[in-house]
Amino acid sequence: MGPVAHFILRRLAISVMTVWVISVISFVIIQLPPGDFVSTYVAQLAQAGAIGSGDDVAQLRADYGLDQPIYIRYATWLGNVLQGDFGWSLDWGRPVADLIGERMPLTLLLSLTALFMAWLIAFPIGVYCAANRGSFGDYLFSTLGIVGVAVPNFLLALAALYVGFRYFNVDLGQIQSPHYAEAPSSIGKGLDLFAHILIPAFILAVASTARLVRILRANLLDELDKPYVVTARAKGMRELHLILKYPTRVALNPFVSTIGVVLPQLVSGSVIVSLVLSLPTVGPLLLRALQAQDMFLASTILLVLATLTVLGTLISDLLLAWLDPRIRLQT
Amino acid sequence: MTSRIDRRAVMIGVGAAGVGVAALLYSSDDGDGDAIAATGESLRDFRARATEGGRVILDRARYPTHFREAPMLAERVRQGQLPPVTGRIGDDPIVVEPLHEIGRYGGTLRRAFVGPGDSQGMTRFAAGPDSFLHWDHDWRRLRPNLARDFTISRDGRVLTLFLRRGMRWSDGAPFTADDIMFWYEDMYLNRRIVTAPSAALRIGGEDVVIRKLDDFTVQYVSPRPYRALGEMLAGYTDIGGPSVGGRSGMGGYAPKHYLSHFHAKYAEEAELSRRARAAGFANWSIHLKNRNDWTLNPELPVLSPWRVVSPINRQTFSFERNPYSVWVDTAGNQLPYVDRISHVLCSGPDAVNFKAVAGELDFQERHLYISKLPFLLRNRERSGYDVYLDPFEGADLGVRINLDYRDDAEIGALLSDRRFRRALSLGLDRDQINETFMLGTGLPTAAVPSPENKYYPGDAWARRWAVFDPAESNRMLDGLGLAERDAQSFRQRRDGSGRLRLVCQAAVGHFDYPGVGEMLRDQWRGIGVDLDVQIVENTLVAQRALAGSIQLALGYAGSDDPITAPDLLFPSTPSSVVGATIGVEFARWFQTNGAAGRRPPDEIVAMMELWREAREQTESGRIRIGRELIARHIDEVLSIGLISGGLAFYGIHIANKNLTNVPRRFRNSPSLRSPVNCLPLTFAYRAPSATEGS
């Protein structure tokens, strides 16, 4: 077995172990607070109106298997997960896979749009700022960038919601025009959805755009004074061509190592913005599942997030190893 | 090459622009201060306005003889998919007179909900009402509803229900006495489905028996006089219709032809268990109850005017007209007028308020905050809706007291001492609370119902122990052995273990309870009592309540309907959150006739006996005892009432300007399941609505 295969296998084994440990921890943590789903359920029934005498708490607990020790519940759940059955959401009364599945397309669409928007905006600005250090444009974008990082995106969402309503008479929380809401899928419906998603995606993208601009600018500045750049410049290479062809490629390395963070953010990054705008994504589902102690739903979402984080780290490790021999040699 | 510009100057410029935008946003919010007064005309006198709503007509001379139906149903009749309308409404339709006019058919009514737990929105709107009897909209007279008529025997022991001949479930199957007997014998009496008998079918510690006389007549036979049974059938109770109780096996009737397929008496138990497990349920009984939840199961036959097409655990929660609806208007049009109801899922009440203001909702009464009232009012014209106010029947806001607190002996002893409770109540400035949190719209009183309520015990009781008198309060507390104070002037515990500190639960919910809690803390500081306000999620409060570990909790208090809803009047319902808060073991003792739980103090036992007596009495006797119970509650300060008759409890509703037959004020009480008491099935669009035909 070659060193590369050995490296990959080792990483894979560690990843699987990590996911397993995370699944244990998340399952336990969800059950740590006093009470369980049945007490939440009874409490909700009791709140809905004094009706509840039909449900005996001990009986319900036995029926849902909540009277079993936690390791048995965990083993049952994990066994089912391995067979592709993520269990039943006690709160929604539906299979967990369905619930997550129906929210996944919009979640991914929103997050991917935000991601590409961030890259598309950040890249030219970052390069411009580095190449024109100290110019008015550099200061302007740097200031905007600092503001962009500092302003929490939920605040931005609130402000956008208000401005949209007050001055443009649109509800940003509406991701589908009313006449498309219950219409069957069509190209028109897809375009309509995409148009409605642009502003929420932009709100999500602002902070990461600003951060990427800062990173790209800093990295590029490190490179611009290096002798190979001076040499290329001395040989009469055109400035734009030079910057894009050599130092920018080196400066892009950090983009690769952030993939580990980006993947789980695709799923959960939009929690608060989605709550504010009332968008049907996975984020609010997770929040609600945690509040209601809906353990299978919460555990599954956490497991998905953990898996994506580990997978993202793995991918970025492998990419970096491929890019940079020194990392491979360390193993 | 590049001109160097002062970084600081750019920062200042951007900062100034930000401040400017903020100021612009803020300035447009001016003029909130006296929103209600500023709107002048209609809203200021909301309390003087009469309550309104559609009416059930009992005068047979006014009954229509020709019947019509909605175009969408007429089309299906033409295609042979449905029998004609006369065959669907049966021989005895419920005849309703709309509030303003005979409506036109069509349209989709847009509403909002906040999640799978928010079923009450539809139970209290689209369900009909689905009880056999119901109150008229102004809570004066008990009316036949799904039942054609009813009688109560002279001795009060037998209530006879006469059913409507030819009435059908939403799938076309006939509704008969067998559906009541199926519910009673096979669901209610089956301990696998309903584990404990309901207070609604118990009198004097004994069971009420239901029996069938013929297909359209049933009797409720009680061992003792049970004259309040009619009210129980009409109220928010276990026998008040399956839209409320169906999910826990209650309701008072159930579709036998459908549910028996899920019942072990009518099918092989092993096969049922297998099917239940395949559908994700632990056993057949949970599966059956799930199938009997109209918000979750579109296949469930219902009697309500609308039936579910997309269940509550989806992104949209929607309803379509029931082709077999038994309601007609005085012109013979089968009701409802509106074809569909569609709910958008909101992440929380804030989103509901926002959608209301954006004109995306056609009728909404739940989750509208009083703090958003100025915002709601300001955008009426541009978004095309009207705002109406519906003061709550009971005490919107009060401090619930756990009368059986055990976790701390010293605190428990004080909370169960009426002198201490009275002193706490006298130490509060209700006017300040009213102005701050209710825009001055509530009545600063003890835990009384609003003055229009038939159980209102009189103005003297409304003020009893509910005036701001810190001097008297301090004197009373000093007299309880609490005179010693620490450096910050807080009273010391009598057991010598430091400062006397109470803990109050403030749930995060449809009202600013945390804010009220902070104000209580400031006010009680004036009488040297320290308060710790715990801001907690609603469900957690519920769990603590059921565990008996709450000292004080903020919420509505007392009762506007002492006979059918005594939960907060005295400890009576261990399974309900509100009931459990004020003494879960006392309530258990009451519910089990002393077999379990703990015996409460004599003055509370006396209230329990009075309540039992009231249920045997005629209405005038019930009202007399109901007032007496409320007066005793106030004199004992079993809860500290703060505001009554205010707008905090779903006291605001908005309606699309194009919607007709909408009440400008409805009687607002859980017992009436408002606004269903106004018959929303008569709401209709005047002109073609924006959403129609979508």
HADDOCK unambig.tbl for C-alpha pairs under 7 A between the chains (distance, minus, plus):
assign (segid A and resid 39 and name CA) (segid B and resid 543 and name CA) 6.33 0.50 0.50
assign (segid A and resid 40 and name CA) (segid B and resid 539 and name CA) 6.04 0.50 0.50
assign (segid A and resid 40 and name CA) (segid B and resid 543 and name CA) 6.79 0.50 0.50
assign (segid A and resid 43 and name CA) (segid B and resid 539 and name CA) 6.09 0.50 0.50
assign (segid A and resid 43 and name CA) (segid B and resid 542 and name CA) 5.10 0.50 0.50
assign (segid A and resid 43 and name CA) (segid B and resid 543 and name CA) 6.02 0.50 0.50
assign (segid A and resid 43 and name CA) (segid B and resid 577 and name CA) 6.41 0.50 0.50
assign (segid A and resid 44 and name CA) (segid B and resid 539 and name CA) 6.62 0.50 0.50
assign (segid A and resid 46 and name CA) (segid B and resid 575 and name CA) 6.29 0.50 0.50
assign (segid A and resid 46 and name CA) (segid B and resid 576 and name CA) 4.22 0.50 0.50
assign (segid A and resid 46 and name CA) (segid B and resid 577 and name CA) 5.27 0.50 0.50
assign (segid A and resid 47 and name CA) (segid B and resid 576 and name CA) 6.59 0.50 0.50
assign (segid A and resid 47 and name CA) (segid B and resid 577 and name CA) 5.86 0.50 0.50
assign (segid A and resid 48 and name CA) (segid B and resid 120 and name CA) 6.74 0.50 0.50
assign (segid A and resid 50 and name CA) (segid B and resid 576 and name CA) 4.95 0.50 0.50
assign (segid A and resid 51 and name CA) (segid B and resid 238 and name CA) 6.33 0.50 0.50
assign (segid A and resid 51 and name CA) (segid B and resid 245 and name CA) 6.49 0.50 0.50
assign (segid A and resid 52 and name CA) (segid B and resid 248 and name CA) 6.62 0.50 0.50
assign (segid A and resid 52 and name CA) (segid B and resid 575 and name CA) 6.00 0.50 0.50
assign (segid A and resid 53 and name CA) (segid B and resid 196 and name CA) 5.91 0.50 0.50
assign (segid A and resid 53 and name CA) (segid B and resid 198 and name CA) 6.60 0.50 0.50
assign (segid A and resid 53 and name CA) (segid B and resid 575 and name CA) 6.42 0.50 0.50
assign (segid A and resid 54 and name CA) (segid B and resid 193 and name CA) 6.89 0.50 0.50
assign (segid A and resid 54 and name CA) (segid B and resid 194 and name CA) 4.25 0.50 0.50
assign (segid A and resid 54 and name CA) (segid B and resid 195 and name CA) 5.41 0.50 0.50
assign (segid A and resid 54 and name CA) (segid B and resid 196 and name CA) 6.20 0.50 0.50
assign (segid A and resid 54 and name CA) (segid B and resid 248 and name CA) 5.13 0.50 0.50
assign (segid A and resid 54 and name CA) (segid B and resid 249 and name CA) 6.16 0.50 0.50
assign (segid A and resid 54 and name CA) (segid B and resid 250 and name CA) 6.90 0.50 0.50
assign (segid A and resid 55 and name CA) (segid B and resid 194 and name CA) 6.53 0.50 0.50
assign (segid A and resid 55 and name CA) (segid B and resid 195 and name CA) 6.24 0.50 0.50
assign (segid A and resid 55 and name CA) (segid B and resid 248 and name CA) 6.27 0.50 0.50
assign (segid A and resid 56 and name CA) (segid B and resid 195 and name CA) 5.94 0.50 0.50
assign (segid A and resid 63 and name CA) (segid B and resid 282 and name CA) 5.20 0.50 0.50
assign (segid A and resid 63 and name CA) (segid B and resid 283 and name CA) 6.88 0.50 0.50
assign (segid A and resid 64 and name CA) (segid B and resid 282 and name CA) 5.97 0.50 0.50
assign (segid A and resid 88 and name CA) (segid B and resid 280 and name CA) 6.53 0.50 0.50
assign (segid A and resid 92 and name CA) (segid B and resid 116 and name CA) 5.92 0.50 0.50
assign (segid A and resid 92 and name CA) (segid B and resid 313 and name CA) 5.36 0.50 0.50
assign (segid A and resid 134 and name CA) (segid B and resid 4 and name CA) 5.82 0.50 0.50
assign (segid A and resid 135 and name CA) (segid B and resid 2 and name CA) 5.24 0.50 0.50
assign (segid A and resid 135 and name CA) (segid B and resid 3 and name CA) 5.84 0.50 0.50
assign (segid A and resid 135 and name CA) (segid B and resid 4 and name CA) 5.65 0.50 0.50
assign (segid A and resid 135 and name CA) (segid B and resid 5 and name CA) 6.75 0.50 0.50
assign (segid A and resid 136 and name CA) (segid B and resid 4 and name CA) 6.84 0.50 0.50
assign (segid A and resid 136 and name CA) (segid B and resid 5 and name CA) 5.82 0.50 0.50
assign (segid A and resid 139 and name CA) (segid B and resid 7 and name CA) 6.10 0.50 0.50
assign (segid A and resid 139 and name CA) (segid B and resid 10 and name CA) 7.00 0.50 0.50
assign (segid A and resid 140 and name CA) (segid B and resid 10 and name CA) 6.59 0.50 0.50
assign (segid A and resid 143 and name CA) (segid B and resid 11 and name CA) 6.32 0.50 0.50
assign (segid A and resid 171 and name CA) (segid B and resid 358 and name CA) 6.85 0.50 0.50
assign (segid A and resid 179 and name CA) (segid B and resid 694 and name CA) 5.91 0.50 0.50
assign (segid A and resid 275 and name CA) (segid B and resid 347 and name CA) 5.53 0.50 0.50
assign (segid A and resid 278 and name CA) (segid B and resid 346 and name CA) 5.55 0.50 0.50
assign (segid A and resid 278 and name CA) (segid B and resid 347 and name CA) 4.87 0.50 0.50
assign (segid A and resid 278 and name CA) (segid B and resid 351 and name CA) 6.35 0.50 0.50
